[in-house]
Amino acid sequence: MHLPRLAYYQATDRATAIEALQSSASSAVLAGGLSLIPELRSRHKSATLLVDITRIPELAQTRSPADDDPACPVAVGAAVRLAEVLTAIDSWHEHQLLREALGSVGTWLVRTQATAGGILGQANPAGQLAAVCAVLDAEIAISGGYGTRVVKAGEQFAGRGCGPGELITELRFPGLSADEGWSFDMCRRRSFRAIVGGVAARVRLGAGMTCRSGRVAPFTAGHDGTAIAAVAEFLDGRAIDEQAAVAAGRIATDAVATRDDHLATAEYRRHMVGVMVERALLIAAQRAVRIRATGGEIG
């Protein structure tokens, strides 16, 4: 099906983009367009004006962390392609969880077109980025006629982020500290490799294998994109061994909300989340131990 009749505006700076967005009650932002254009063509989404932000210089930059604090956020402009983000953070050990997650989005060709800002604009809580944002406590900068405000990325996935006439301008991903381990894994349908779901996790260990802090977020159909608070509460002050990981997996199974779709049943998804949380915690804890042994190299 062809695109509906609509107006197109190529913005050259943030101010004109916001002005254009506010000029129409039915406007949409074009960043990568890989999700937006098919939705417009299928009439699942409607718009009378497309505002293209891909040629706004300030939105096409990735700012590196401060040299004296590598764990501080890396700032990604809304129009930066995923492939460009991956290249920029490739050597930053503190951002390997983010690199692993972004590298799992589509194929290489998709990543050369897709933008993190576009994914945030779609606000799909069942996607990889939702889980990583929850685990890393990421933030987004939103600009409007009033100026700029910063909110937690989770607000966007909950539908309380970017509103009409506003523009997501930047995503801020904190890095992992030198004593944290991480894990990111996905479950796919074996026949055609479609993603059923997955889990992102980070843990900080104290003495031995005792957990000082932990955060686990699944991504799958039906889940709201948040980290599971009950798992974090259970892990606090507890040694992460196989028994604790199994128990945390059971807690996650009980806590996660899922739904049926053409890929899997809700029951299958709940079981999957439990198994993957168990696995992710053990991998993250083992990685934290290796980091501690090697003096802070995150691998």
Buried (B, 14 or more C-beta within 10 A) or exposed (E): EEEEEBEEBBBEBBEBBBBBBBEBEEBBBBBBBBBBBEBBEEEEBEBEBBBBBBEBEEBBBBEBBEEEEBBBBBBBBBBBBBBBBBEBBEEBBBBBBBBBBBBBBBEEEBBEBBBBBBBBBBBBBBBBBBBBBBBBBBBBBBBBEEEEEEBBBBBBBBEEBBEEBBBBBBBBBBBBBBBBBBBBBBBEEEEEEEBBBBBBBBBBBEEEBBBBBBBBBBBBBBBBBBBBEBBBEBBEEBBBEEEBBBBBBBBBBEBBEBEEBEBBEBEBBBBBBBBBBBBBBBBBBBBBBEBBEEEEEBE
